[in-house]
Amino acid sequence: MIAMILAGGQGSRLGKLTRTIAKPAVPFGGKYRIIDFSLSNCSNSGIRTIGVVTQYQPLELNSHIGNGSHWGLDHKDGGVTILQPHSSLDGEKWFEGTAHAIYQNISYIDSHNPTYLLILSGDHIYKMDYEHMLHFHKRKKATATVAVIHVPLEEASRFGIMNTDNTDRIIDFEEKPAKPKSNLASMGIYIFTWEVLRRYLTESHATGQNMDDFGKNVIPSFLANGENVFAYSFNGYWKDVGTIESLWEANMAFINPDHELNIRDKSWRIYSKNPVAPPHYLATGAKVKESLIVDGCYISGEINHSIISQNVKIGANSVIKDSIVMANTVIGKNVTIDRAIVGEHAVFADNAQVVGDKSIEVVGYNEIVGGLNDEEE
Amino acid sequence: MMRRNKICGILNITESRLATYPLTMNRPVASLPFCSRYRLIDFPLTNLTTAGVETIGIFTHDNLRSIYDHVRSGKEWGLDSIHGGLFFFSEPSLDSGRGNQGGLNLEGDIYNYFNNIEFFEKSESEYTVIMGTRMLCNVDVQAILRNHIEQGADITVVYKSVDQFDDGDQHVSCLTIDEDGRVRGLKSCELHKNAGKMFINMEIYIMKTRLLTKLIRNVVAENEHCNLNDVLHKAIVNLPSNGFEYTGYLKTINSVGAYYQANMDMLQDSNLTALLKGSQTIHTKVKNEAPTYYARSSEVEDSLVANGCLIYGEVAHSVVFRNVTIEKNTVVNSSVIMQGSSIGSGAELHYVILDKQVRIEPNTKLIGTKNKPIVIEKNSVISRISEDSQSPEIRTANQGNDRENYNTLFS
């Protein structure tokens, strides 16, 4: 089985945080990026060949992934390949949808000649053993398996909802139904028998039938043709951090050492690109409570229920509360940051204040807060 | 930019382990853990590779296991390229009990160099730089080479000038240097408060590779048994040699006290910046650890802490390595806590060095002094047996050699 990670999404609801980088490259949990979870799951599940399909703002993502060595994915056969849209004799090939992105990369997939194809999205936080799902796919003699998770019924209308019979066979699929019949939501994780999916994609392309999206086109078309489509139920932690609020909430919950994700579990590590930095230093007068701190920081202020990423400097008498400070940010003295997400390489002049109330404040990458506009100037 | 292969590097890590016992009972000086996440070998390896050295020979008569486990292919230092790379030369010496080989008495390490002299010849490098790991420093090898070429000396040796020294009892070799930077002599001396100005020999040498192989061949031809450093000590006095002054942070790790002090030095920003945050980023083996968690009950000040820790207690003026757990109501003060150790609730530690994977049971009290910190060996379990005894009884359960090997192998 080989995996294709769809990492081209813009994630426009993350506003400033995805203006210059793709959503899968958005930092999470102090030292990870969102895509680290899918990549680590692949590595831990023993998948050796992974295509990462990028499109929107791929620079940060490409440099993050490199040759995949940080996830142990630099195999001599396979490894990680970044797949970007390209032009050809048939014209430009921008990806029109999830399934279209797979169609455009048929030659890459064919070159590895897989029996099964795992489709992942690069923007979810979870730990999952894809090998279990493959066993399920084989046991059920399925041609398509969709991973599903139970969501609260009142939220079900935000998802693609599967209705199954008592053998887990999917009998009906509705994209964002107004009146959901079940609470089994698609996680955007699919295993296909490649030969079958390949036939659907190429034939529909030849006949001009729209087959651009897995949820909207491919799965309904499989069902209409009586293919064996099964729902694989997943019970662990799974979070789509698609909005500023959900990203903030997921990070805040992640601080808890008893978090369901169990990030310290050595048998299923989440890997990331780890730049080398000295240990972090907590100065005399620092007060750090209920927080996560990463290598390379210099901390002299008060940190309360926050995540401080690599190489952040925080000056004396500054107070950081219920916030996420991303890597390489410099915070001066007497700064107050409350209920905020601060992007990488931001700079806070002394006495600057960023306080979110109902909604979470976002300070963008490289943004400068305070200083020249300060009343003291 | 430098022509490929202009210098080759030698890491001479046949350094005596006795001085830093028990920390070096089962590891060479080169793999002593330092400053929360490094090992001493990281410094010369980084200095060499940052200067563009692509071929490095590691010479030792010690067991290479912990070095090899840490360095592997040299990937973290960019040494896993198609050019050059890392080469290991390990030959047992007499004191490791496996002496005589080929009828030669292998006293000293010089035969390890002689038997592998092909390495220098094959590297085809014009210059060779020799470094050790006991002298903790961060040097610019390119600058030393430039100076060596400018001065036109046969050998350049790096030294640091010290006139104030407050740690005492450090035996080092010192150079006599005249005003134009020429080396005139070498003597063993003791550093203490009123020692006056001294030039500490940092045991870092640059010379033409041809000269080095000639020195090695000559001494073997005379059937002398000695160490490479002895050969070089003679050579810098007998041949036109140039001293290169290093002005950064230096600590000679030749006692447990010095090791402890070096770690404590890093709590001072100026030292940490000089050694670790300067123009050269010190590389080390990367581990994927979660961020460190500080609980509501934690109180941490003036301390360096690595990733992967869980901190519920009080930590002050200490250096904490990866994956350390410090439970509630503990006090850790002026201590060095190595990787994987855990400290039970109610424990109190002052001036203590915990080696890797030590378990301190709840309510145990260990109090050393600044000049004589208590050292707890790797994998020990320490507990206070009775609550009311004045001095805590220490029960060391060393979990045997197999366990030790296992941990080193997989840690």
Contacts between the chains, C-beta under 8 A, distances in Angstrom:
chain1	res1	chain2	res2	distance
A	29	B	291	7.0
A	30	B	291	4.0
A	31	B	290	7.7
A	31	B	291	5.6
A	31	B	307	7.4
A	69	B	75	7.7
A	70	B	286	8.0
A	255	B	293	7.3
A	257	B	293	5.0
A	257	B	295	7.7
A	257	B	310	6.0
A	263	B	290	4.6
A	264	B	290	5.1
A	264	B	308	7.4
A	264	B	310	8.0
A	269	B	288	5.2
A	270	B	288	7.2
A	270	B	290	8.0
A	271	B	288	4.9
A	272	B	288	6.8
A	274	B	286	4.7
A	274	B	287	7.9
A	274	B	288	6.6
A	276	B	76	7.7
A	276	B	281	5.7
A	276	B	282	7.2
A	276	B	283	5.4
A	276	B	284	6.4
A	276	B	286	7.0
A	277	B	281	7.9
A	278	B	35	6.9
A	278	B	36	7.4
A	278	B	37	7.5
A	278	B	272	6.5
A	278	B	276	4.4
A	278	B	277	6.4
A	278	B	282	7.8
A	278	B	304	7.5
A	279	B	35	6.7
A	279	B	36	3.5
A	279	B	37	5.8
A	279	B	304	4.3
A	279	B	305	5.7
A	279	B	306	4.5
A	279	B	307	8.0
A	279	B	319	7.7
A	279	B	320	7.7
A	280	B	292	7.3
A	280	B	304	7.2
A	280	B	305	5.8
A	280	B	306	7.9
A	281	B	267	7.5
A	281	B	269	7.6
A	281	B	272	7.1
A	281	B	303	7.3
A	281	B	304	5.3
A	281	B	305	8.0
A	282	B	300	4.8
A	282	B	301	6.1
A	282	B	302	7.1
A	282	B	303	5.5
A	282	B	305	6.9
A	283	B	301	7.2
A	283	B	302	6.5
A	284	B	301	5.0
A	284	B	302	4.7
A	285	B	301	7.0
A	286	B	300	7.0
A	286	B	301	6.0
A	287	B	299	7.8
A	288	B	294	4.4
A	288	B	298	6.8
A	288	B	300	6.1
A	289	B	294	6.4
A	289	B	295	7.5
A	289	B	296	5.0
A	289	B	298	6.9
A	290	B	294	7.0
A	290	B	295	6.5
A	290	B	296	4.9
A	291	B	293	7.7
A	291	B	294	5.2
A	292	B	290	7.8
A	292	B	291	3.9
A	292	B	292	6.8
A	292	B	293	5.8
A	292	B	294	7.7
A	293	B	291	6.2
A	293	B	292	5.3
A	293	B	294	6.6
A	293	B	305	7.4
A	294	B	291	4.7
A	294	B	292	7.5
A	294	B	307	6.3
A	295	B	37	7.5
A	295	B	306	6.8
A	295	B	307	5.5
A	298	B	269	7.8
A	303	B	294	7.8
A	307	B	291	7.1
